[in-house]
């Protein structure tokens, strides 16, 4: 079960067999059911989560009760609330399972210990934070400057085949459009240009 994580680490750094074995001790394996929460708004995020199997969504709920999906996470992705995780402040996010999931989780304390034990993993986690920042900037730019069709095309490129795994209203929420607009975008009708 840890093979996927080790392969993931080895994209950025080369771990020796001894270091690979050591890594395993810092993570907790969990099986989660569909709709089970990893984090609820108001709680402090205690873990970063690496997805072995399944699909997870990260979202906010506005004052009207409307959900706004910020991210999906699938196999070989990390999910979490970095702001809450690193500052110890209550989260404004909800994170739950769209499917039954298997994950590996690491606490902030264990993350620090892991990077002390294997200093080259500091580079790996730095790369993850950089990638998260870049993805956030791209998402903001896309949401304010691109058409619904362009946002949908980016979504499909980022999450191939996810439309087979999540309900349409989740996709619409991620794109910031209505489910009806999503139907128009998928059929490429001209009136779907901006939603």
Backbone as a chain_set.jsonl record, in Angstrom:
{"seq": "XXXXXXXXXXXXXXXXXXXXXXXXXXXXXXXXXXXXXXXXXXXXXXXXXXXXXXXXXXXXXXXXXXXXXXXXXXXXXXXXXXXXXXXXXXXXXXXXXXXXXXXXXXXXXXXXXXXXXXXXXXXXXXXXXXXXXXXXXXXXXXXXXXXXXXXXXXXXXXXXXXXXXXXXXXXXXXXXXXXXXXXXXXXXXXXXXXX", "coords": {"N": [[0.81, -1.209, 0.0], [2.067, 1.18, 0.503], [3.631, 1.63, -1.67], [2.817, 3.397, -3.729], [3.079, 5.907, -2.502], [5.85, 5.981, -2.0], [6.826, 5.889, -4.609], [5.814, 8.32, -5.435], [7.268, 10.132, -3.767], [9.811, 9.614, -4.831], [9.772, 10.936, -7.232], [10.733, 13.472, -6.863], [12.91, 13.26, -5.154], [15.58, 10.934, -4.479], [15.136, 8.113, -2.729], [16.762, 5.942, -0.487], [16.596, 2.352, 0.008], [16.483, 1.951, 2.808], [15.641, 4.456, 3.72], [13.152, 4.554, 2.501], [11.799, 2.534, 3.91], [11.83, 3.715, 6.429], [10.206, 5.974, 6.071], [7.59, 5.001, 6.083], [6.84, 4.633, 8.73], [5.983, 7.095, 9.615], [3.496, 7.709, 8.706], [-0.062, 7.339, 8.878], [-2.319, 4.865, 8.044], [-5.57, 4.905, 6.643], [-8.915, 3.834, 6.108], [-11.709, 5.094, 4.515], [-15.19, 5.837, 4.353], [-17.537, 6.531, 1.715], [-18.739, 9.831, 1.688], [-17.739, 10.327, 4.222], [-16.177, 12.546, 6.504], [-12.988, 14.148, 6.349], [-12.197, 16.505, 7.331], [-13.894, 19.123, 8.979], [-15.492, 22.288, 8.698], [-14.41, 24.747, 10.985], [-12.992, 23.025, 12.596], [-9.589, 22.282, 13.513], [-7.115, 21.589, 11.158], [-5.408, 18.656, 11.345], [-3.948, 16.901, 9.871], [-2.142, 16.201, 6.841], [-3.165, 14.751, 3.842], [-2.622, 11.968, 1.85], [-3.726, 10.483, -1.063], [-4.46, 7.201, -1.691], [-6.397, 5.632, -2.875], [-9.479, 6.385, -4.406], [-11.718, 9.282, -4.355], [-11.758, 12.63, -3.336], [-13.249, 15.61, -2.064], [-12.734, 19.132, -1.636], [-14.18, 21.82, -0.055], [-16.042, 24.912, 0.454], [-18.717, 26.314, 2.374], [-21.083, 28.738, 1.797], [-22.735, 31.644, 3.342], [-25.348, 31.317, 2.569], [-25.671, 28.668, 2.431], [-24.727, 27.449, 0.195], [-22.6, 25.287, -1.575], [-19.169, 25.519, -2.493], [-16.916, 24.153, -4.444], [-13.499, 23.735, -4.149], [-11.403, 22.096, -4.769], [-10.681, 18.874, -6.134], [-9.473, 15.723, -5.126], [-7.644, 12.969, -6.184], [-6.362, 9.634, -6.768], [-2.936, 9.484, -5.89], [-2.681, 12.139, -5.19], [-2.422, 14.95, -2.965], [-4.403, 16.211, -0.301], [-5.819, 18.772, 1.752], [-6.053, 21.339, 4.282], [-3.896, 23.675, 4.104], [-3.448, 26.167, 5.335], [-4.787, 26.0, 7.838], [-3.519, 23.71, 8.815], [-0.77, 24.445, 9.038], [-0.873, 26.723, 10.654], [-2.492, 26.204, 12.811], [-5.005, 27.233, 13.11], [-8.641, 27.43, 13.105], [-10.335, 25.714, 10.492], [-11.801, 26.89, 7.443], [-12.797, 25.244, 5.666], [-14.367, 22.273, 4.311], [-13.731, 18.837, 4.036], [-14.4, 15.985, 2.349], [-15.214, 12.547, 1.48], [-15.831, 11.543, -1.778], [-16.021, 9.105, -2.841], [-15.571, 5.714, -1.581], [-12.544, 5.57, 0.204], [-8.972, 5.142, 0.461], [-6.338, 6.211, 2.379], [-3.234, 7.859, 3.287], [-2.063, 9.474, 6.119], [-0.397, 12.29, 7.591], [0.752, 13.954, 10.445], [1.483, 17.367, 11.425], [3.565, 17.448, 13.263], [4.744, 14.912, 12.885], [5.472, 15.233, 10.252], [7.476, 17.177, 10.471], [9.336, 15.696, 11.985], [9.866, 13.644, 10.154], [11.131, 15.058, 8.091], [13.376, 15.866, 9.468], [14.571, 13.415, 9.95], [14.956, 12.469, 7.369], [16.36, 14.566, 5.558], [16.281, 15.331, 2.804], [13.635, 15.081, 2.083], [12.453, 17.416, 2.742], [12.73, 19.032, 0.52], [10.926, 17.765, -1.198], [8.415, 18.29, 0.084], [8.473, 21.069, -0.024], [8.32, 21.446, -2.782], [5.736, 20.484, -3.171], [4.212, 22.441, -1.819], [4.848, 24.671, -3.366], [3.711, 23.866, -5.805], [1.022, 23.754, -5.037], [0.555, 26.46, -4.506], [0.957, 27.6, -7.053], [-1.107, 26.29, -8.457], [-3.303, 27.375, -7.132], [-3.098, 30.099, -7.838], [-3.445, 29.897, -10.608], [-6.057, 28.92, -10.661], [-7.511, 31.062, -9.575], [-6.98, 33.037, -11.523], [-8.143, 31.804, -13.767], [-10.84, 31.671, -12.957], [-11.617, 34.341, -12.979], [-11.109, 35.289, -15.51], [-11.641, 33.582, -17.644], [-13.795, 31.876, -19.961], [-16.764, 29.897, -19.322], [-16.667, 27.566, -20.849], [-13.899, 27.395, -21.394], [-12.965, 27.097, -18.761], [-14.13, 24.648, -18.149], [-12.814, 22.978, -20.002], [-10.184, 23.173, -19.028], [-10.622, 21.989, -16.55], [-11.26, 19.318, -17.267], [-8.827, 18.608, -18.413], [-7.185, 18.759, -16.172], [-8.36, 16.956, -14.409], [-8.715, 14.196, -15.638], [-11.24, 12.009, -16.768], [-12.716, 12.316, -14.437], [-15.288, 13.146, -14.548], [-16.738, 10.881, -14.729], [-16.781, 9.998, -12.205], [-17.761, 11.771, -10.306], [-20.712, 13.575, -9.256], [-22.63, 15.627, -11.547], [-23.443, 18.115, -10.479], [-21.428, 18.665, -8.677], [-19.261, 19.152, -10.343], [-20.202, 21.427, -11.661], [-20.315, 23.16, -9.457], [-17.567, 23.363, -8.845], [-16.709, 24.686, -11.139], [-18.059, 27.045, -10.887], [-20.546, 27.532, -11.983], [-23.995, 26.993, -13.002], [-25.748, 23.794, -12.917], [-27.279, 23.627, -15.262], [-25.955, 25.387, -16.976], [-23.598, 23.965, -17.191], [-24.458, 21.772, -18.681], [-24.978, 23.07, -21.111], [-22.389, 23.964, -21.728], [-21.076, 21.554, -22.089], [-22.289, 20.685, -24.386], [-21.355, 22.541, -26.078], [-22.706, 24.882, -26.865], [-23.2, 28.166, -28.215], [-24.244, 30.143, -26.388], [-23.113, 29.564, -23.981], [-20.84, 30.857, -23.368], [-20.078, 32.783, -21.313], [-20.629, 32.31, -17.939]], "CA": [[0.0, 0.0, 0.0], [2.944, 2.346, 0.561], [4.401, 1.736, -2.921], [2.422, 4.604, -4.461], [3.688, 7.048, -1.805], [7.301, 5.948, -2.231], [6.999, 6.293, -6.013], [5.527, 9.758, -5.435], [8.456, 10.798, -3.214], [10.961, 9.43, -5.72], [9.708, 11.881, -8.354], [11.485, 14.67, -6.506], [14.139, 12.88, -4.462], [15.871, 9.498, -4.548], [15.201, 7.533, -1.391], [17.397, 4.636, -0.376], [15.653, 1.372, 0.577], [16.353, 2.195, 4.244], [14.814, 5.661, 3.87], [11.788, 4.172, 2.121], [11.222, 1.815, 5.052], [11.66, 4.672, 7.52], [9.059, 6.852, 5.746], [6.319, 4.339, 6.372], [6.512, 4.787, 10.153], [5.478, 8.439, 9.907], [2.156, 7.854, 8.136], [-1.147, 6.502, 9.38], [-3.214, 4.384, 6.995], [-6.998, 4.942, 7.005], [-9.961, 3.556, 5.123], [-12.827, 6.006, 4.756], [-16.393, 5.559, 3.574], [-18.13, 7.609, 0.925], [-19.371, 10.909, 2.474], [-17.079, 10.523, 5.512], [-15.359, 13.764, 6.558], [-11.616, 14.2, 6.827], [-12.116, 17.786, 8.035], [-15.107, 19.941, 8.925], [-15.321, 23.712, 8.99], [-14.338, 25.052, 12.412], [-11.979, 22.165, 13.213], [-8.215, 22.542, 13.093], [-6.586, 20.511, 10.329], [-4.303, 17.986, 12.041], [-3.259, 15.995, 8.946], [-2.121, 16.285, 5.385], [-3.675, 13.455, 3.417], [-2.192, 11.45, 0.547], [-4.786, 9.572, -1.503], [-4.063, 5.945, -2.332], [-7.526, 5.151, -3.673], [-10.721, 7.116, -4.197], [-11.856, 10.684, -4.748], [-12.074, 13.498, -2.199], [-13.481, 17.003, -2.46], [-12.455, 20.195, -0.672], [-15.167, 22.844, -0.389], [-16.542, 25.859, 1.444], [-20.167, 26.54, 2.343], [-21.301, 30.163, 2.064], [-23.783, 31.964, 4.318], [-26.639, 30.861, 2.042], [-25.668, 27.21, 2.415], [-24.259, 27.002, -1.123], [-21.259, 24.705, -1.582], [-18.235, 25.959, -3.525], [-15.833, 23.177, -4.457], [-12.217, 24.342, -4.47], [-10.456, 21.101, -5.278], [-10.887, 17.444, -6.025], [-8.243, 14.964, -4.988], [-7.768, 11.585, -6.629], [-5.181, 8.83, -6.487], [-1.619, 10.096, -6.014], [-2.791, 13.561, -4.891], [-2.513, 15.368, -1.569], [-5.466, 17.168, 0.02], [-5.814, 19.272, 3.113], [-6.129, 22.788, 4.44], [-2.54, 24.047, 4.521], [-3.5, 27.308, 6.253], [-5.129, 25.481, 9.158], [-2.495, 22.725, 9.18], [0.492, 25.072, 9.442], [-1.051, 27.791, 11.64], [-3.28, 25.739, 13.948], [-6.258, 27.993, 13.188], [-9.788, 26.663, 12.623], [-10.492, 25.681, 9.046], [-13.038, 27.367, 6.82], [-13.084, 24.248, 4.63], [-14.839, 20.919, 4.568], [-13.097, 17.859, 3.161], [-15.06, 14.697, 2.515], [-14.975, 11.524, 0.467], [-16.827, 11.388, -2.829], [-16.048, 7.649, -2.993], [-14.8, 5.036, -0.546], [-11.153, 5.981, 0.006], [-7.851, 4.688, 1.275], [-5.423, 7.346, 2.443], [-2.158, 7.917, 4.265], [-2.08, 10.802, 6.718], [0.757, 12.672, 8.397], [0.535, 15.151, 11.256], [2.53, 18.376, 11.276], [4.694, 17.023, 14.091], [5.398, 13.787, 12.201], [6.077, 15.793, 9.041], [8.732, 17.794, 10.906], [10.238, 14.606, 12.362], [10.258, 12.959, 8.925], [12.11, 15.904, 7.386], [14.618, 15.822, 10.248], [15.155, 12.084, 9.771], [15.347, 12.364, 5.955], [16.343, 15.988, 5.163], [15.952, 15.566, 1.393], [12.183, 15.16, 1.904], [12.084, 18.84, 2.858], [12.596, 19.487, -0.871], [9.661, 17.226, -1.714], [7.28, 19.033, 0.632], [8.558, 22.428, -0.572], [7.777, 21.363, -4.145], [4.274, 20.352, -3.047], [3.654, 23.746, -1.458], [4.972, 25.515, -4.558], [2.704, 23.425, -6.779], [-0.282, 24.171, -4.522], [0.452, 27.902, -4.705], [0.784, 27.839, -8.495], [-2.462, 25.839, -8.807], [-4.228, 28.359, -6.579], [-3.028, 31.287, -8.68], [-4.077, 29.565, -11.899], [-7.505, 28.785, -10.436], [-8.039, 32.421, -9.432], [-6.925, 33.668, -12.847], [-9.137, 31.151, -14.619], [-12.206, 31.993, -12.537], [-11.981, 35.732, -13.265], [-10.809, 35.741, -16.867], [-11.924, 32.608, -18.693], [-15.191, 31.511, -20.176], [-17.18, 28.629, -18.719], [-16.148, 26.496, -21.701], [-12.452, 27.296, -21.139], [-12.793, 26.54, -17.418], [-14.487, 23.228, -18.241], [-11.727, 22.293, -20.706], [-9.083, 23.084, -18.062], [-11.027, 21.015, -15.544], [-11.121, 17.974, -17.844], [-7.39, 18.361, -18.568], [-6.606, 18.572, -14.846], [-8.979, 15.789, -13.781], [-9.232, 13.315, -16.694], [-12.216, 10.962, -16.42], [-13.388, 12.527, -13.154], [-16.718, 13.326, -14.789], [-17.352, 9.568, -14.534], [-16.669, 9.648, -10.784], [-18.432, 12.725, -9.418], [-21.978, 14.078, -9.81], [-22.538, 16.843, -12.366], [-23.558, 19.349, -9.692], [-20.109, 18.923, -8.096], [-18.451, 19.77, -11.404], [-20.734, 22.783, -11.834], [-19.87, 23.931, -8.294], [-16.143, 23.623, -9.022], [-16.563, 25.661, -12.222], [-18.753, 28.282, -10.542], [-21.687, 27.701, -12.882], [-25.144, 26.158, -12.657], [-25.772, 22.529, -13.658], [-27.828, 23.882, -16.596], [-24.859, 25.957, -17.769], [-22.668, 22.874, -17.463], [-25.015, 21.012, -19.815], [-24.745, 23.852, -22.329], [-20.952, 23.952, -21.998], [-20.722, 20.228, -22.613], [-22.78, 20.561, -25.764], [-20.647, 23.605, -26.803], [-23.613, 25.88, -27.438], [-22.609, 29.497, -28.125], [-24.692, 30.951, -25.263], [-22.448, 29.135, -22.751], [-19.543, 31.521, -23.34], [-19.777, 33.292, -19.957], [-21.679, 31.961, -16.986]], "C": [[0.848, 1.267, 0.0], [3.722, 2.567, -0.737], [4.095, 3.023, -3.674], [3.056, 5.847, -3.831], [5.191, 7.108, -2.073], [7.61, 6.37, -3.665], [6.798, 7.807, -6.142], [6.741, 10.541, -4.903], [9.623, 10.756, -4.194], [10.888, 10.27, -6.999], [10.595, 13.089, -8.112], [12.832, 14.369, -5.87], [14.341, 11.377, -4.626], [16.044, 8.967, -3.129], [15.891, 6.178, -1.446], [16.355, 3.64, 0.148], [15.439, 1.583, 2.087], [15.459, 3.412, 4.511], [13.363, 5.373, 3.505], [11.089, 3.459, 3.279], [10.929, 2.768, 6.208], [10.439, 5.559, 7.306], [7.742, 6.281, 6.243], [5.873, 4.571, 7.815], [5.864, 6.126, 10.486], [4.031, 8.654, 9.445], [1.175, 6.887, 8.779], [-2.06, 6.147, 8.201], [-4.653, 4.432, 7.507], [-7.848, 4.538, 5.817], [-11.149, 4.427, 5.504], [-13.994, 5.639, 3.854], [-16.813, 6.786, 2.762], [-18.906, 8.538, 1.864], [-18.733, 11.119, 3.843], [-16.169, 11.751, 5.432], [-13.924, 13.453, 6.986], [-11.435, 15.455, 7.673], [-13.452, 18.504, 7.882], [-14.77, 21.369, 9.316], [-15.35, 23.94, 10.501], [-13.342, 24.186, 13.16], [-10.597, 22.582, 12.725], [-7.728, 21.33, 12.303], [-5.346, 19.926, 10.996], [-3.463, 17.125, 11.112], [-3.195, 16.567, 7.538], [-2.416, 14.871, 4.921], [-3.225, 13.134, 1.998], [-3.178, 10.365, 0.145], [-4.198, 8.368, -2.236], [-5.142, 5.467, -3.297], [-8.744, 6.002, -3.355], [-10.65, 8.565, -4.649], [-12.375, 11.476, -3.555], [-12.338, 14.901, -2.721], [-13.204, 17.934, -1.285], [-13.396, 21.34, -1.029], [-15.479, 23.749, 0.794], [-18.055, 25.924, 1.297], [-20.385, 28.007, 2.694], [-22.469, 30.375, 3.022], [-25.176, 31.557, 3.858], [-26.733, 29.339, 1.999], [-25.214, 26.604, 1.09], [-22.839, 26.468, -1.023], [-20.451, 25.238, -2.753], [-17.013, 25.038, -3.466], [-14.556, 23.848, -4.956], [-11.27, 23.353, -5.136], [-11.066, 19.712, -5.186], [-9.519, 16.817, -5.831], [-8.517, 13.527, -5.381], [-6.452, 10.859, -6.334], [-3.894, 9.588, -6.81], [-1.658, 11.62, -5.862], [-2.778, 13.749, -3.381], [-3.702, 16.308, -1.421], [-5.32, 17.591, 1.473], [-6.012, 20.778, 3.106], [-4.784, 23.234, 4.993], [-2.542, 25.205, 5.518], [-3.771, 26.825, 7.672], [-4.045, 24.55, 9.681], [-1.237, 23.392, 9.725], [0.327, 26.15, 10.509], [-1.817, 27.349, 12.885], [-4.577, 26.5, 14.132], [-7.418, 27.148, 12.656], [-9.952, 26.798, 11.104], [-11.814, 26.3, 8.616], [-13.525, 26.353, 5.783], [-13.72, 22.994, 5.202], [-14.121, 20.013, 3.577], [-13.789, 16.536, 3.407], [-14.85, 13.798, 1.307], [-16.141, 11.447, -0.509], [-17.044, 9.894, -3.091], [-15.444, 7.032, -1.735], [-13.326, 5.305, -0.839], [-10.205, 5.216, 0.912], [-6.811, 5.784, 1.212], [-4.29, 7.068, 3.426], [-2.133, 9.336, 4.806], [-0.832, 11.023, 7.563], [0.42, 13.95, 9.157], [1.672, 16.13, 10.999], [3.774, 17.959, 12.061], [5.465, 15.895, 13.411], [6.076, 14.257, 10.916], [7.436, 16.41, 9.381], [9.761, 16.723, 11.256], [10.761, 13.867, 11.128], [11.327, 13.75, 8.183], [13.43, 16.011, 8.147], [15.339, 14.496, 10.018], [15.687, 11.898, 8.345], [15.297, 13.776, 5.364], [15.966, 16.233, 3.701], [14.444, 15.609, 1.147], [11.659, 16.572, 2.1], [11.878, 19.419, 1.454], [11.275, 19.016, -1.469], [8.478, 18.046, -1.229], [7.293, 20.493, 0.18], [7.984, 22.457, -1.982], [6.256, 21.238, -4.12], [3.618, 21.692, -2.739], [3.744, 24.706, -2.634], [3.906, 25.159, -5.585], [1.303, 23.852, -6.338], [-0.492, 25.669, -4.729], [0.203, 28.238, -6.18], [-0.627, 27.434, -8.925], [-3.508, 26.83, -8.314], [-4.262, 29.625, -7.433], [-3.701, 31.047, -10.032], [-5.592, 29.495, -11.762], [-8.143, 30.159, -10.304], [-8.076, 33.109, -10.791], [-8.004, 33.102, -13.767], [-10.553, 31.595, -14.256], [-12.603, 33.43, -12.867], [-11.799, 36.123, -14.725], [-11.2, 34.777, -17.984], [-13.407, 32.306, -18.784], [-15.491, 30.194, -19.475], [-16.645, 27.45, -19.528], [-14.647, 26.302, -21.459], [-12.172, 26.703, -19.76], [-13.101, 25.042, -17.418], [-13.368, 22.439, -18.929], [-10.502, 22.141, -19.806], [-9.37, 22.025, -17.001], [-10.817, 19.587, -16.049], [-9.638, 17.625, -18.038], [-6.738, 18.057, -17.212], [-7.089, 17.283, -14.189], [-9.554, 14.855, -14.854], [-10.138, 12.229, -16.115], [-12.923, 11.183, -15.089], [-14.89, 12.712, -13.348], [-17.467, 12.0, -14.694], [-17.44, 9.211, -13.047], [-17.436, 10.575, -9.844], [-19.729, 13.208, -10.064], [-21.771, 15.391, -10.578], [-22.619, 18.122, -11.534], [-22.261, 19.661, -8.942], [-19.204, 19.622, -9.115], [-18.891, 21.213, -11.61], [-20.278, 23.682, -10.68], [-18.399, 24.299, -8.423], [-15.927, 24.729, -10.062], [-17.229, 27.002, -11.913], [-19.913, 28.589, -11.474], [-22.835, 26.816, -12.401], [-25.052, 24.826, -13.407], [-26.327, 22.696, -15.085], [-26.752, 24.468, -17.515], [-23.833, 24.887, -18.113], [-23.162, 22.031, -18.638], [-24.78, 21.748, -21.128], [-23.27, 23.828, -22.724], [-20.545, 22.626, -22.624], [-21.199, 20.031, -24.04], [-22.201, 21.656, -26.659], [-21.585, 24.585, -27.496], [-23.026, 27.263, -27.234], [-23.017, 30.307, -26.911], [-24.068, 30.528, -23.948], [-21.128, 29.878, -22.55], [-19.178, 32.083, -21.974], [-20.935, 32.965, -19.045], [-21.276, 32.377, -15.595]], "O": [[0.393, 2.316, -0.456], [4.399, 3.584, -0.886], [5.003, 3.669, -4.198], [3.517, 6.738, -4.544], [5.732, 8.18, -2.343], [8.553, 7.125, -3.903], [7.526, 8.48, -6.871], [7.182, 11.504, -5.53], [10.336, 11.745, -4.364], [11.849, 10.306, -7.767], [11.144, 13.663, -9.053], [13.785, 15.133, -6.028], [13.39, 10.638, -4.882], [16.985, 9.333, -2.424], [15.634, 5.372, -2.34], [15.328, 4.059, 0.682], [14.325, 1.409, 2.58], [14.627, 3.392, 5.418], [12.447, 5.897, 4.138], [9.933, 3.745, 3.588], [9.906, 2.644, 6.882], [9.717, 5.861, 8.256], [6.891, 7.005, 6.761], [4.68, 4.691, 8.091], [5.254, 6.265, 11.546], [3.42, 9.674, 9.765], [1.53, 5.775, 9.169], [-2.51, 7.023, 7.462], [-4.932, 4.054, 8.645], [-7.537, 4.861, 4.671], [-11.542, 4.487, 6.669], [-13.801, 5.184, 2.727], [-16.475, 7.921, 3.097], [-19.643, 8.073, 2.733], [-19.154, 12.019, 4.569], [-15.485, 11.97, 4.432], [-13.681, 12.618, 7.857], [-10.634, 15.479, 8.607], [-14.061, 18.5, 6.812], [-13.893, 21.624, 10.141], [-16.202, 23.399, 11.205], [-12.888, 24.56, 14.241], [-10.459, 23.166, 11.65], [-7.907, 20.188, 12.727], [-4.351, 20.625, 11.189], [-2.389, 16.664, 11.497], [-4.075, 17.312, 7.107], [-1.969, 13.903, 5.536], [-3.422, 13.921, 1.073], [-3.439, 9.438, 0.911], [-3.53, 8.506, -3.261], [-4.851, 4.967, -4.383], [-9.016, 6.308, -2.194], [-9.666, 9.01, -5.24], [-13.3, 11.055, -2.861], [-11.73, 15.332, -3.701], [-13.404, 17.587, -0.121], [-13.415, 21.788, -2.175], [-15.226, 23.417, 1.952], [-18.604, 25.629, 0.236], [-19.94, 28.476, 3.742], [-23.11, 29.42, 3.46], [-26.092, 31.463, 4.675], [-27.751, 28.785, 1.583], [-25.305, 25.393, 0.889], [-21.968, 27.123, -0.45], [-20.966, 25.392, -3.86], [-16.189, 25.135, -2.556], [-14.529, 24.446, -6.031], [-10.439, 23.73, -5.963], [-11.855, 19.415, -4.29], [-8.517, 17.336, -6.324], [-9.511, 12.938, -4.956], [-5.546, 11.422, -5.72], [-3.776, 10.239, -7.848], [-0.766, 12.313, -6.352], [-3.083, 12.83, -2.621], [-3.977, 17.11, -2.313], [-4.772, 16.866, 2.304], [-6.124, 21.402, 2.051], [-4.553, 23.18, 6.201], [-1.731, 25.225, 6.445], [-3.061, 27.203, 8.604], [-3.695, 24.6, 10.86], [-0.695, 22.967, 10.745], [1.29, 26.467, 11.207], [-1.795, 28.042, 13.902], [-5.191, 26.426, 15.197], [-7.204, 26.247, 11.845], [-9.731, 27.863, 10.529], [-12.811, 26.24, 9.335], [-14.532, 26.571, 5.109], [-13.625, 22.699, 6.394], [-13.927, 20.378, 2.418], [-13.778, 16.017, 4.523], [-14.374, 14.231, 0.258], [-17.295, 11.303, -0.105], [-18.125, 9.48, -3.511], [-14.868, 7.744, -0.912], [-12.905, 5.273, -1.995], [-10.583, 4.718, 1.973], [-6.439, 6.238, 0.13], [-4.373, 6.176, 4.27], [-2.176, 10.296, 4.038], [-0.286, 10.097, 8.163], [-0.122, 14.901, 8.593], [2.699, 15.767, 10.424], [4.897, 18.101, 11.579], [6.695, 15.919, 13.365], [7.127, 13.741, 10.537], [8.42, 16.195, 8.674], [10.925, 16.829, 10.869], [11.936, 13.509, 11.058], [12.31, 13.184, 7.705], [14.482, 16.221, 7.543], [16.564, 14.458, 9.905], [16.72, 11.263, 8.132], [14.304, 14.147, 4.739], [15.377, 17.27, 3.397], [14.008, 16.118, 0.115], [10.549, 16.891, 1.674], [10.957, 20.204, 1.232], [10.59, 19.772, -2.159], [7.632, 18.453, -2.025], [6.231, 21.094, 0.016], [7.249, 23.377, -2.34], [5.569, 21.823, -4.957], [2.593, 22.038, -3.326], [2.815, 25.477, -2.876], [3.273, 26.041, -6.165], [0.489, 24.264, -7.165], [-1.588, 26.1, -5.087], [-0.655, 29.058, -6.504], [-1.273, 28.161, -9.68], [-4.491, 27.093, -9.007], [-5.334, 30.158, -7.717], [-4.435, 31.9, -10.531], [-6.323, 29.955, -12.639], [-9.212, 30.398, -10.867], [-9.09, 33.697, -11.166], [-8.693, 33.85, -14.462], [-11.369, 31.863, -15.137], [-13.79, 33.721, -13.02], [-12.279, 37.175, -15.144], [-11.095, 35.128, -19.16], [-14.161, 32.459, -17.824], [-14.579, 29.467, -19.083], [-16.217, 26.448, -18.955], [-14.18, 25.17, -21.333], [-11.251, 25.901, -19.602], [-12.411, 24.262, -16.762], [-13.016, 21.348, -18.481], [-9.851, 21.097, -19.819], [-8.485, 21.267, -16.605], [-10.261, 18.749, -15.34], [-9.242, 16.475, -17.847], [-5.853, 17.206, -17.117], [-6.329, 16.603, -13.5], [-10.775, 14.739, -14.964], [-9.822, 11.617, -15.095], [-13.668, 10.307, -14.648], [-15.674, 12.467, -12.432], [-18.693, 11.988, -14.589], [-18.095, 8.237, -12.676], [-17.727, 10.202, -8.708], [-19.832, 13.244, -11.29], [-20.853, 16.158, -10.288], [-21.944, 19.105, -11.841], [-22.019, 20.819, -8.603], [-18.479, 20.56, -8.783], [-18.059, 22.114, -11.721], [-19.9, 24.832, -10.9], [-18.023, 25.436, -8.138], [-15.073, 25.598, -9.888], [-16.984, 27.988, -12.609], [-20.229, 29.751, -11.728], [-22.662, 25.991, -11.504], [-24.357, 24.734, -14.419], [-25.903, 21.995, -16.003], [-26.65, 24.093, -18.683], [-23.263, 24.9, -19.204], [-22.372, 21.625, -19.49], [-24.428, 21.136, -22.136], [-22.937, 23.69, -23.901], [-19.764, 22.589, -23.575], [-20.584, 19.296, -24.813], [-22.505, 21.711, -27.851], [-21.289, 25.063, -28.591], [-22.416, 27.526, -26.198], [-22.213, 31.103, -26.426], [-24.432, 31.057, -22.898], [-20.373, 29.545, -21.636], [-18.054, 31.875, -21.517], [-22.083, 33.298, -19.337], [-22.031, 32.169, -14.645]]}, "num_chains": 1, "name": "protein.A"}
